[in-house]
Amino acid sequence: MKKTEESTVPLSTKLASGASDRRSNVIGFAQFKERQANEEYRKALEVVVANAQKADW
């Protein structure tokens, strides 16, 4: 793309697309952290259940 063509694109469009990219990255990271927390919680529950079964609870 030539420099003259690039200047015809409104700045608000450029900023909006960059902002949505950042927003989607933040959402993706939040989903990853939530999934990770759920996995840790599930593993902790499995350990608790295993220990309870060992103790004949």
N, CA, C and O atoms as a Tripos MOL2 file, in Angstrom:
@<TRIPOS>MOLECULE
protein
  228   227    57     0     0
PROTEIN
NO_CHARGES

@<TRIPOS>ATOM
      1 N           0.8450   -1.1650    0.0000 N.3       1 MET1
      2 CA          0.0000    0.0000    0.0000 C.3       1 MET1
      3 C           0.8920    1.2300    0.0000 C.2       1 MET1
      4 O           1.8730    1.3070    0.7410 O.2       1 MET1
      5 N           0.5370    2.1830   -0.8390 N.am      2 LYS2
      6 CA          1.3090    3.4140   -0.9250 C.3       2 LYS2
      7 C           0.9990    4.3030    0.2650 C.2       2 LYS2
      8 O          -0.0460    4.1770    0.9040 O.2       2 LYS2
      9 N           1.9220    5.1980    0.5490 N.am      3 LYS3
     10 CA          1.7370    6.0980    1.6830 C.3       3 LYS3
     11 C           0.4880    6.9550    1.4990 C.2       3 LYS3
     12 O          -0.2130    7.2280    2.4730 O.2       3 LYS3
     13 N           0.2000    7.3810    0.2850 N.am      4 THR4
     14 CA         -0.9820    8.2130    0.0440 C.3       4 THR4
     15 C          -2.2620    7.4320    0.3040 C.2       4 THR4
     16 O          -3.2410    7.9980    0.7910 O.2       4 THR4
     17 N          -2.2700    6.1390   -0.0140 N.am      5 GLU5
     18 CA         -3.4520    5.3230    0.2410 C.3       5 GLU5
     19 C          -3.6540    5.1190    1.7360 C.2       5 GLU5
     20 O          -4.7840    5.0930    2.2250 O.2       5 GLU5
     21 N          -2.5590    4.9770    2.4440 N.am      6 GLU6
     22 CA         -2.6460    4.7620    3.8860 C.3       6 GLU6
     23 C          -3.2490    5.9740    4.5810 C.2       6 GLU6
     24 O          -3.9950    5.8270    5.5500 O.2       6 GLU6
     25 N          -2.9340    7.1610    4.0970 N.am      7 SER7
     26 CA         -3.4280    8.3660    4.7520 C.3       7 SER7
     27 C          -4.9240    8.5780    4.5330 C.2       7 SER7
     28 O          -5.5400    9.3690    5.2470 O.2       7 SER7
     29 N          -5.5180    7.8880    3.5630 N.am      8 THR8
     30 CA         -6.9540    8.0510    3.3310 C.3       8 THR8
     31 C          -7.7840    7.2660    4.3450 C.2       8 THR8
     32 O          -8.9800    7.5210    4.4840 O.2       8 THR8
     33 N          -7.1780    6.3240    5.0490 N.am      9 VAL9
     34 CA         -7.9040    5.5570    6.0590 C.3       9 VAL9
     35 C          -8.0520    6.4310    7.2970 C.2       9 VAL9
     36 O          -7.0570    6.9470    7.8050 O.2       9 VAL9
     37 N          -9.2660    6.6050    7.7880 N.am     10 PRO10
     38 CA         -9.4610    7.4520    8.9700 C.3      10 PRO10
     39 C          -8.7040    6.9170   10.1810 C.2      10 PRO10
     40 O          -8.6070    5.7070   10.3870 O.2      10 PRO10
     41 N          -8.1740    7.8350   10.9700 N.am     11 LEU11
     42 CA         -7.4100    7.4530   12.1560 C.3      11 LEU11
     43 C          -8.2910    6.7010   13.1410 C.2      11 LEU11
     44 O          -7.8230    5.7780   13.8080 O.2      11 LEU11
     45 N          -9.5560    7.0800   13.2430 N.am     12 SER12
     46 CA        -10.4580    6.4060   14.1840 C.3      12 SER12
     47 C         -10.6120    4.9270   13.8330 C.2      12 SER12
     48 O         -10.7590    4.0900   14.7240 O.2      12 SER12
     49 N         -10.5790    4.6040   12.5460 N.am     13 THR13
     50 CA        -10.6760    3.2040   12.1210 C.3      13 THR13
     51 C          -9.4430    2.4380   12.5690 C.2      13 THR13
     52 O          -9.5460    1.3080   13.0480 O.2      13 THR13
     53 N          -8.2840    3.0510   12.4140 N.am     14 LYS14
     54 CA         -7.0460    2.4010   12.8430 C.3      14 LYS14
     55 C          -7.0650    2.1740   14.3460 C.2      14 LYS14
     56 O          -6.7200    1.0910   14.8190 O.2      14 LYS14
     57 N          -7.4680    3.1940   15.0990 N.am     15 LEU15
     58 CA         -7.4980    3.0740   16.5490 C.3      15 LEU15
     59 C          -8.5280    2.0430   16.9900 C.2      15 LEU15
     60 O          -8.2880    1.2810   17.9260 O.2      15 LEU15
     61 N          -9.6670    2.0220   16.3210 N.am     16 ALA16
     62 CA        -10.7110    1.0720   16.7050 C.3      16 ALA16
     63 C         -10.2400   -0.3600   16.5030 C.2      16 ALA16
     64 O         -10.4860   -1.2200   17.3480 O.2      16 ALA16
     65 N          -9.5690   -0.6200   15.4000 N.am     17 SER17
     66 CA         -9.1180   -1.9910   15.1670 C.3      17 SER17
     67 C          -8.0290   -2.3670   16.1570 C.2      17 SER17
     68 O          -7.9970   -3.5050   16.6270 O.2      17 SER17
     69 N          -7.1420   -1.4450   16.4840 N.am     18 GLY18
     70 CA         -6.1080   -1.7190   17.4790 C.3      18 GLY18
     71 C          -6.6940   -1.9310   18.8540 C.2      18 GLY18
     72 O          -6.2360   -2.7890   19.6080 O.2      18 GLY18
     73 N          -7.7050   -1.1520   19.1810 N.am     19 ALA19
     74 CA         -8.3480   -1.2880   20.4850 C.3      19 ALA19
     75 C          -9.0580   -2.6330   20.5910 C.2      19 ALA19
     76 O          -9.0220   -3.2730   21.6420 O.2      19 ALA19
     77 N          -9.7010   -3.0610   19.5120 N.am     20 SER20
     78 CA        -10.4000   -4.3480   19.5660 C.3      20 SER20
     79 C          -9.3950   -5.4900   19.6650 C.2      20 SER20
     80 O          -9.6700   -6.5020   20.3100 O.2      20 SER20
     81 N          -8.2370   -5.3410   19.0330 N.am     21 ASP21
     82 CA         -7.2010   -6.3630   19.1580 C.3      21 ASP21
     83 C          -6.7550   -6.4850   20.6070 C.2      21 ASP21
     84 O          -6.6220   -7.5890   21.1340 O.2      21 ASP21
     85 N          -6.5240   -5.3410   21.2460 N.am     22 ARG22
     86 CA         -6.1090   -5.3570   22.6450 C.3      22 ARG22
     87 C          -7.2060   -5.9360   23.5220 C.2      22 ARG22
     88 O          -6.9350   -6.7040   24.4450 O.2      22 ARG22
     89 N          -8.4400   -5.5670   23.2310 N.am     23 ARG23
     90 CA         -9.5660   -6.0610   24.0160 C.3      23 ARG23
     91 C          -9.6690   -7.5740   23.8810 C.2      23 ARG23
     92 O          -9.8870   -8.2720   24.8710 O.2      23 ARG23
     93 N          -9.5130   -8.0860   22.6650 N.am     24 SER24
     94 CA         -9.6140   -9.5330   22.4740 C.3      24 SER24
     95 C          -8.4500  -10.2450   23.1510 C.2      24 SER24
     96 O          -8.6150  -11.3580   23.6500 O.2      24 SER24
     97 N          -7.2780   -9.6230   23.1760 N.am     25 ASN25
     98 CA         -6.1500  -10.2120   23.8940 C.3      25 ASN25
     99 C          -6.4360  -10.2820   25.3840 C.2      25 ASN25
    100 O          -6.1320  -11.2820   26.0340 O.2      25 ASN25
    101 N          -7.0190   -9.2250   25.9240 N.am     26 VAL26
    102 CA         -7.3470   -9.1960   27.3500 C.3      26 VAL26
    103 C          -8.4010  -10.2460   27.6660 C.2      26 VAL26
    104 O          -8.3000  -10.9510   28.6700 O.2      26 VAL26
    105 N          -9.4090  -10.3520   26.8120 N.am     27 ILE27
    106 CA        -10.4630  -11.3460   27.0200 C.3      27 ILE27
    107 C          -9.8840  -12.7510   26.9300 C.2      27 ILE27
    108 O         -10.2120  -13.6140   27.7440 O.2      27 ILE27
    109 N          -9.0280  -12.9810   25.9450 N.am     28 GLY28
    110 CA         -8.3960  -14.2910   25.8010 C.3      28 GLY28
    111 C          -7.5480  -14.6450   27.0000 C.2      28 GLY28
    112 O          -7.5540  -15.7890   27.4550 O.2      28 GLY28
    113 N          -6.8130  -13.6660   27.5190 N.am     29 PHE29
    114 CA         -5.9720  -13.9070   28.6910 C.3      29 PHE29
    115 C          -6.8380  -14.1880   29.9140 C.2      29 PHE29
    116 O          -6.5160  -15.0680   30.7130 O.2      29 PHE29
    117 N          -7.9290  -13.4490   30.0640 N.am     30 ALA30
    118 CA         -8.8360  -13.6720   31.1960 C.3      30 ALA30
    119 C          -9.4500  -15.0660   31.1220 C.2      30 ALA30
    120 O          -9.5800  -15.7460   32.1400 O.2      30 ALA30
    121 N          -9.8260  -15.4870   29.9260 N.am     31 GLN31
    122 CA        -10.3820  -16.8320   29.7610 C.3      31 GLN31
    123 C          -9.3430  -17.8890   30.0890 C.2      31 GLN31
    124 O          -9.6680  -18.9080   30.6990 O.2      31 GLN31
    125 N          -8.0930  -17.6590   29.6910 N.am     32 PHE32
    126 CA         -7.0180  -18.5950   29.9990 C.3      32 PHE32
    127 C          -6.8240  -18.7060   31.5030 C.2      32 PHE32
    128 O          -6.7050  -19.8080   32.0400 O.2      32 PHE32
    129 N          -6.7910  -17.5490   32.1930 N.am     33 LYS33
    130 CA         -6.5820  -17.5560   33.6400 C.3      33 LYS33
    131 C          -7.7530  -18.2340   34.3530 C.2      33 LYS33
    132 O          -7.5520  -18.9530   35.3320 O.2      33 LYS33
    133 N          -8.9710  -18.0070   33.8670 N.am     34 GLU34
    134 CA        -10.1410  -18.6430   34.4680 C.3      34 GLU34
    135 C         -10.0830  -20.1530   34.2740 C.2      34 GLU34
    136 O         -10.3690  -20.9140   35.1990 O.2      34 GLU34
    137 N          -9.7160  -20.5820   33.0790 N.am     35 ARG35
    138 CA         -9.5920  -22.0160   32.7930 C.3      35 ARG35
    139 C          -8.5150  -22.6330   33.6810 C.2      35 ARG35
    140 O          -8.6880  -23.7310   34.2110 O.2      35 ARG35
    141 N          -7.4040  -21.9160   33.8380 N.am     36 GLN36
    142 CA         -6.3070  -22.4000   34.6730 C.3      36 GLN36
    143 C          -6.7620  -22.5230   36.1320 C.2      36 GLN36
    144 O          -6.4480  -23.5110   36.7950 O.2      36 GLN36
    145 N          -7.4940  -21.5340   36.6280 N.am     37 ALA37
    146 CA         -7.9980  -21.5730   38.0020 C.3      37 ALA37
    147 C          -8.9720  -22.7330   38.1840 C.2      37 ALA37
    148 O          -8.9520  -23.4080   39.2130 O.2      37 ALA37
    149 N          -9.8210  -22.9640   37.1890 N.am     38 ASN38
    150 CA        -10.7670  -24.0870   37.2640 C.3      38 ASN38
    151 C         -10.0350  -25.4200   37.3040 C.2      38 ASN38
    152 O         -10.4260  -26.3230   38.0430 O.2      38 ASN38
    153 N          -8.9770  -25.5480   36.5150 N.am     39 GLU39
    154 CA         -8.1860  -26.7840   36.5100 C.3      39 GLU39
    155 C          -7.5170  -27.0030   37.8670 C.2      39 GLU39
    156 O          -7.5160  -28.1210   38.3830 O.2      39 GLU39
    157 N          -6.9510  -25.9460   38.4460 N.am     40 GLU40
    158 CA         -6.3070  -26.0630   39.7580 C.3      40 GLU40
    159 C          -7.3340  -26.4580   40.8190 C.2      40 GLU40
    160 O          -7.0490  -27.2910   41.6800 O.2      40 GLU40
    161 N          -8.5230  -25.8640   40.7590 N.am     41 TYR41
    162 CA         -9.5880  -26.1820   41.7080 C.3      41 TYR41
    163 C         -10.0050  -27.6420   41.5670 C.2      41 TYR41
    164 O         -10.1830  -28.3430   42.5640 O.2      41 TYR41
    165 N         -10.1610  -28.0970   40.3190 N.am     42 ARG42
    166 CA        -10.5500  -29.4860   40.0730 C.3      42 ARG42
    167 C          -9.4960  -30.4520   40.6120 C.2      42 ARG42
    168 O          -9.8290  -31.4640   41.2290 O.2      42 ARG42
    169 N          -8.2240  -30.1330   40.3740 N.am     43 LYS43
    170 CA         -7.1460  -30.9920   40.8650 C.3      43 LYS43
    171 C          -7.1150  -31.0160   42.3860 C.2      43 LYS43
    172 O          -6.8820  -32.0660   42.9870 O.2      43 LYS43
    173 N          -7.3480  -29.8630   43.0140 N.am     44 ALA44
    174 CA         -7.3710  -29.8030   44.4740 C.3      44 ALA44
    175 C          -8.5190  -30.6450   45.0260 C.2      44 ALA44
    176 O          -8.3560  -31.3400   46.0290 O.2      44 ALA44
    177 N          -9.6800  -30.5820   44.3740 N.am     45 LEU45
    178 CA        -10.8110  -31.4080   44.8130 C.3      45 LEU45
    179 C         -10.5030  -32.8920   44.6580 C.2      45 LEU45
    180 O         -10.8820  -33.7000   45.5060 O.2      45 LEU45
    181 N          -9.8210  -33.2500   43.5840 N.am     46 GLU46
    182 CA         -9.4490  -34.6530   43.3920 C.3      46 GLU46
    183 C          -8.5260  -35.1210   44.5080 C.2      46 GLU46
    184 O          -8.6460  -36.2520   44.9810 O.2      46 GLU46
    185 N          -7.6060  -34.2610   44.9320 N.am     47 VAL47
    186 CA         -6.6930  -34.6060   46.0250 C.3      47 VAL47
    187 C          -7.4770  -34.7730   47.3210 C.2      47 VAL47
    188 O          -7.2250  -35.7060   48.0830 O.2      47 VAL47
    189 N          -8.4230  -33.8760   47.5740 N.am     48 VAL48
    190 CA         -9.2390  -33.9630   48.7880 C.3      48 VAL48
    191 C         -10.0430  -35.2580   48.7890 C.2      48 VAL48
    192 O         -10.1060  -35.9480   49.8060 O.2      48 VAL48
    193 N         -10.6550  -35.5910   47.6620 N.am     49 VAL49
    194 CA        -11.4510  -36.8180   47.5700 C.3      49 VAL49
    195 C         -10.5520  -38.0370   47.7400 C.2      49 VAL49
    196 O         -10.9280  -38.9920   48.4190 O.2      49 VAL49
    197 N          -9.3830  -38.0130   47.1380 N.am     50 ALA50
    198 CA         -8.4590  -39.1440   47.2630 C.3      50 ALA50
    199 C          -8.0210  -39.3230   48.7150 C.2      50 ALA50
    200 O          -7.9580  -40.4480   49.2110 O.2      50 ALA50
    201 N          -7.7200  -38.2290   49.3870 N.am     51 ASN51
    202 CA         -7.3200  -38.3150   50.7980 C.3      51 ASN51
    203 C          -8.4800  -38.7900   51.6670 C.2      51 ASN51
    204 O          -8.2740  -39.5360   52.6240 O.2      51 ASN51
    205 N          -9.6880  -38.3640   51.3410 N.am     52 ALA52
    206 CA        -10.8580  -38.7980   52.1010 C.3      52 ALA52
    207 C         -11.1040  -40.2890   51.8970 C.2      52 ALA52
    208 O         -11.4740  -40.9900   52.8390 O.2      52 ALA52
    209 N         -10.9040  -40.7740   50.6900 N.am     53 GLN53
    210 CA        -11.0850  -42.2020   50.4250 C.3      53 GLN53
    211 C         -10.0350  -43.0250   51.1540 C.2      53 GLN53
    212 O         -10.3210  -44.1270   51.6230 O.2      53 GLN53
    213 N          -8.8180  -42.4940   51.2500 N.am     54 LYS54
    214 CA         -7.7660  -43.2030   51.9870 C.3      54 LYS54
    215 C          -8.1280  -43.3050   53.4640 C.2      54 LYS54
    216 O          -7.8190  -44.3010   54.1180 O.2      54 LYS54
    217 N          -8.7840  -42.2730   53.9830 N.am     55 ALA55
    218 CA         -9.1480  -42.2480   55.3980 C.3      55 ALA55
    219 C         -10.5080  -42.9070   55.6380 C.2      55 ALA55
    220 O         -11.0380  -42.8300   56.7460 O.2      55 ALA55
    221 N         -11.0810  -43.5560   54.6130 N.am     56 ASP56
    222 CA        -12.4040  -44.1880   54.6920 C.3      56 ASP56
    223 C         -13.4650  -43.2140   55.1650 C.2      56 ASP56
    224 O         -14.2480  -43.5170   56.0640 O.2      56 ASP56
    225 N         -13.4810  -42.0930   54.5780 N.am     57 TRP57
    226 CA        -14.4550  -41.0580   54.9490 C.3      57 TRP57
    227 C         -15.7580  -41.2890   54.2720 C.2      57 TRP57
    228 O         -16.6980  -40.5190   54.4630 O.2      57 TRP57
@<TRIPOS>BOND
     1     1     2 1
     2     2     3 1
     3     3     4 2
     4     3     5 am
     5     5     6 1
     6     6     7 1
     7     7     8 2
     8     7     9 am
     9     9    10 1
    10    10    11 1
    11    11    12 2
    12    11    13 am
    13    13    14 1
    14    14    15 1
    15    15    16 2
    16    15    17 am
    17    17    18 1
    18    18    19 1
    19    19    20 2
    20    19    21 am
    21    21    22 1
    22    22    23 1
    23    23    24 2
    24    23    25 am
    25    25    26 1
    26    26    27 1
    27    27    28 2
    28    27    29 am
    29    29    30 1
    30    30    31 1
    31    31    32 2
    32    31    33 am
    33    33    34 1
    34    34    35 1
    35    35    36 2
    36    35    37 am
    37    37    38 1
    38    38    39 1
    39    39    40 2
    40    39    41 am
    41    41    42 1
    42    42    43 1
    43    43    44 2
    44    43    45 am
    45    45    46 1
    46    46    47 1
    47    47    48 2
    48    47    49 am
    49    49    50 1
    50    50    51 1
    51    51    52 2
    52    51    53 am
    53    53    54 1
    54    54    55 1
    55    55    56 2
    56    55    57 am
    57    57    58 1
    58    58    59 1
    59    59    60 2
    60    59    61 am
    61    61    62 1
    62    62    63 1
    63    63    64 2
    64    63    65 am
    65    65    66 1
    66    66    67 1
    67    67    68 2
    68    67    69 am
    69    69    70 1
    70    70    71 1
    71    71    72 2
    72    71    73 am
    73    73    74 1
    74    74    75 1
    75    75    76 2
    76    75    77 am
    77    77    78 1
    78    78    79 1
    79    79    80 2
    80    79    81 am
    81    81    82 1
    82    82    83 1
    83    83    84 2
    84    83    85 am
    85    85    86 1
    86    86    87 1
    87    87    88 2
    88    87    89 am
    89    89    90 1
    90    90    91 1
    91    91    92 2
    92    91    93 am
    93    93    94 1
    94    94    95 1
    95    95    96 2
    96    95    97 am
    97    97    98 1
    98    98    99 1
    99    99   100 2
   100    99   101 am
   101   101   102 1
   102   102   103 1
   103   103   104 2
   104   103   105 am
   105   105   106 1
   106   106   107 1
   107   107   108 2
   108   107   109 am
   109   109   110 1
   110   110   111 1
   111   111   112 2
   112   111   113 am
   113   113   114 1
   114   114   115 1
   115   115   116 2
   116   115   117 am
   117   117   118 1
   118   118   119 1
   119   119   120 2
   120   119   121 am
   121   121   122 1
   122   122   123 1
   123   123   124 2
   124   123   125 am
   125   125   126 1
   126   126   127 1
   127   127   128 2
   128   127   129 am
   129   129   130 1
   130   130   131 1
   131   131   132 2
   132   131   133 am
   133   133   134 1
   134   134   135 1
   135   135   136 2
   136   135   137 am
   137   137   138 1
   138   138   139 1
   139   139   140 2
   140   139   141 am
   141   141   142 1
   142   142   143 1
   143   143   144 2
   144   143   145 am
   145   145   146 1
   146   146   147 1
   147   147   148 2
   148   147   149 am
   149   149   150 1
   150   150   151 1
   151   151   152 2
   152   151   153 am
   153   153   154 1
   154   154   155 1
   155   155   156 2
   156   155   157 am
   157   157   158 1
   158   158   159 1
   159   159   160 2
   160   159   161 am
   161   161   162 1
   162   162   163 1
   163   163   164 2
   164   163   165 am
   165   165   166 1
   166   166   167 1
   167   167   168 2
   168   167   169 am
   169   169   170 1
   170   170   171 1
   171   171   172 2
   172   171   173 am
   173   173   174 1
   174   174   175 1
   175   175   176 2
   176   175   177 am
   177   177   178 1
   178   178   179 1
   179   179   180 2
   180   179   181 am
   181   181   182 1
   182   182   183 1
   183   183   184 2
   184   183   185 am
   185   185   186 1
   186   186   187 1
   187   187   188 2
   188   187   189 am
   189   189   190 1
   190   190   191 1
   191   191   192 2
   192   191   193 am
   193   193   194 1
   194   194   195 1
   195   195   196 2
   196   195   197 am
   197   197   198 1
   198   198   199 1
   199   199   200 2
   200   199   201 am
   201   201   202 1
   202   202   203 1
   203   203   204 2
   204   203   205 am
   205   205   206 1
   206   206   207 1
   207   207   208 2
   208   207   209 am
   209   209   210 1
   210   210   211 1
   211   211   212 2
   212   211   213 am
   213   213   214 1
   214   214   215 1
   215   215   216 2
   216   215   217 am
   217   217   218 1
   218   218   219 1
   219   219   220 2
   220   219   221 am
   221   221   222 1
   222   222   223 1
   223   223   224 2
   224   223   225 am
   225   225   226 1
   226   226   227 1
   227   227   228 2
@<TRIPOS>SUBSTRUCTURE
     1 MET1         2 RESIDUE 1 A MET
     2 LYS2         6 RESIDUE 1 A LYS
     3 LYS3        10 RESIDUE 1 A LYS
     4 THR4        14 RESIDUE 1 A THR
     5 GLU5        18 RESIDUE 1 A GLU
     6 GLU6        22 RESIDUE 1 A GLU
     7 SER7        26 RESIDUE 1 A SER
     8 THR8        30 RESIDUE 1 A THR
     9 VAL9        34 RESIDUE 1 A VAL
    10 PRO10       38 RESIDUE 1 A PRO
    11 LEU11       42 RESIDUE 1 A LEU
    12 SER12       46 RESIDUE 1 A SER
    13 THR13       50 RESIDUE 1 A THR
    14 LYS14       54 RESIDUE 1 A LYS
    15 LEU15       58 RESIDUE 1 A LEU
    16 ALA16       62 RESIDUE 1 A ALA
    17 SER17       66 RESIDUE 1 A SER
    18 GLY18       70 RESIDUE 1 A GLY
    19 ALA19       74 RESIDUE 1 A ALA
    20 SER20       78 RESIDUE 1 A SER
    21 ASP21       82 RESIDUE 1 A ASP
    22 ARG22       86 RESIDUE 1 A ARG
    23 ARG23       90 RESIDUE 1 A ARG
    24 SER24       94 RESIDUE 1 A SER
    25 ASN25       98 RESIDUE 1 A ASN
    26 VAL26      102 RESIDUE 1 A VAL
    27 ILE27      106 RESIDUE 1 A ILE
    28 GLY28      110 RESIDUE 1 A GLY
    29 PHE29      114 RESIDUE 1 A PHE
    30 ALA30      118 RESIDUE 1 A ALA
    31 GLN31      122 RESIDUE 1 A GLN
    32 PHE32      126 RESIDUE 1 A PHE
    33 LYS33      130 RESIDUE 1 A LYS
    34 GLU34      134 RESIDUE 1 A GLU
    35 ARG35      138 RESIDUE 1 A ARG
    36 GLN36      142 RESIDUE 1 A GLN
    37 ALA37      146 RESIDUE 1 A ALA
    38 ASN38      150 RESIDUE 1 A ASN
    39 GLU39      154 RESIDUE 1 A GLU
    40 GLU40      158 RESIDUE 1 A GLU
    41 TYR41      162 RESIDUE 1 A TYR
    42 ARG42      166 RESIDUE 1 A ARG
    43 LYS43      170 RESIDUE 1 A LYS
    44 ALA44      174 RESIDUE 1 A ALA
    45 LEU45      178 RESIDUE 1 A LEU
    46 GLU46      182 RESIDUE 1 A GLU
    47 VAL47      186 RESIDUE 1 A VAL
    48 VAL48      190 RESIDUE 1 A VAL
    49 VAL49      194 RESIDUE 1 A VAL
    50 ALA50      198 RESIDUE 1 A ALA
    51 ASN51      202 RESIDUE 1 A ASN
    52 ALA52      206 RESIDUE 1 A ALA
    53 GLN53      210 RESIDUE 1 A GLN
    54 LYS54      214 RESIDUE 1 A LYS
    55 ALA55      218 RESIDUE 1 A ALA
    56 ASP56      222 RESIDUE 1 A ASP
    57 TRP57      226 RESIDUE 1 A TRP
